[in-house]
């Protein structure tokens, strides 16, 4: 139950950040959790760098270069799982 609450909080924090910073508040344009953020036009290569900085600042994690793979950063679901893993719940990819 606690992990589900954490997962939901992380997911909502990520959705809010992306809506505010990449979609100018138009959260209706956010893709489903497992849809590609790149393919849906939410982020580009510069946006990924900003997203990594946000993850490191907001969640107190370090994103290694080897972890910058689609499985971790390519979707809201992947990002949520990655943050959970980096904060101790599971193992990140990479």
C-alpha positions as CSV (number, residue, x, y, z in Angstrom):
1,X,0.0,0.0,0.0
2,X,2.8,2.5,0.9
3,X,4.6,1.7,-2.4
4,X,1.4,2.4,-4.4
5,X,1.0,5.7,-2.6
6,X,4.6,6.6,-3.4
7,X,4.1,5.5,-7.0
8,X,1.0,7.6,-7.4
9,X,2.7,10.7,-5.8
10,X,5.8,10.3,-8.1
11,X,3.5,9.9,-11.1
12,X,1.5,13.0,-10.3
13,X,4.6,15.0,-9.6
14,X,6.1,14.0,-13.0
15,X,2.8,14.7,-14.8
16,X,2.6,18.1,-13.2
17,X,6.2,19.0,-14.1
18,X,5.7,18.0,-17.7
19,X,2.4,19.7,-18.0
20,X,3.8,22.9,-16.6
21,X,7.2,22.9,-18.4
22,X,6.6,21.2,-21.7
23,X,2.9,21.6,-22.5
24,X,2.3,25.1,-21.0
25,X,-0.3,23.7,-18.6
26,X,-2.3,21.7,-21.2
27,X,-2.3,18.4,-19.3
28,X,-4.9,17.0,-21.6
29,X,-2.0,16.5,-24.1
30,X,0.0,14.3,-21.7
31,X,0.3,10.8,-23.1
32,X,-0.8,7.6,-21.3
33,X,1.7,6.3,-18.8
34,X,3.4,3.8,-21.2
35,X,3.3,6.0,-24.3
36,X,6.5,7.5,-25.6
37,X,7.2,11.1,-24.4
38,X,9.4,11.6,-27.5
39,X,7.0,10.2,-30.1
40,X,4.1,12.2,-28.6
41,X,6.1,15.4,-28.8
42,X,6.2,16.1,-25.1
43,X,10.0,16.3,-24.8
44,X,12.9,16.5,-27.2
45,X,16.6,15.9,-26.5
46,X,16.9,19.3,-24.6
47,X,13.8,18.4,-22.7
48,X,15.3,15.1,-21.5
49,X,18.3,17.1,-20.1
50,X,15.9,19.4,-18.2
51,X,13.9,16.3,-17.0
52,X,17.1,14.7,-15.7
53,X,17.9,17.9,-13.8
54,X,14.4,17.9,-12.3
55,X,14.6,14.3,-11.3
56,X,17.9,14.9,-9.5
57,X,16.8,18.1,-7.8
58,X,13.2,17.0,-6.9
59,X,13.8,13.4,-5.9
60,X,17.4,13.7,-4.6
61,X,18.7,11.0,-7.0
62,X,21.7,10.9,-9.4
63,X,21.0,9.8,-13.0
64,X,24.1,8.0,-14.4
65,X,24.7,8.2,-18.2
66,X,24.2,4.5,-18.4
67,X,20.7,4.9,-17.0
68,X,19.6,7.4,-19.7
69,X,17.7,4.7,-21.7
70,X,14.2,4.6,-23.0
71,X,13.1,2.1,-20.4
72,X,13.9,4.6,-17.6
73,X,13.1,8.0,-19.2
74,X,10.9,7.4,-22.2
75,X,7.5,7.4,-20.6
76,X,5.7,8.5,-17.5
77,X,5.4,4.9,-16.3
78,X,9.1,4.3,-17.0
79,X,10.1,7.5,-15.1
80,X,7.9,6.5,-12.2
81,X,9.5,3.1,-12.0
82,X,12.9,4.6,-12.3
83,X,12.4,7.1,-9.5
84,X,11.0,4.3,-7.3
85,X,14.1,2.2,-8.1
86,X,16.5,5.0,-7.4
87,X,14.9,5.8,-4.1
88,X,15.2,2.2,-3.0
89,X,12.0,0.2,-4.0
90,X,13.3,-1.7,-7.0
91,X,16.3,-2.0,-9.4
92,X,16.7,0.6,-12.2
93,X,17.6,-0.5,-15.8
94,X,21.2,0.2,-16.9
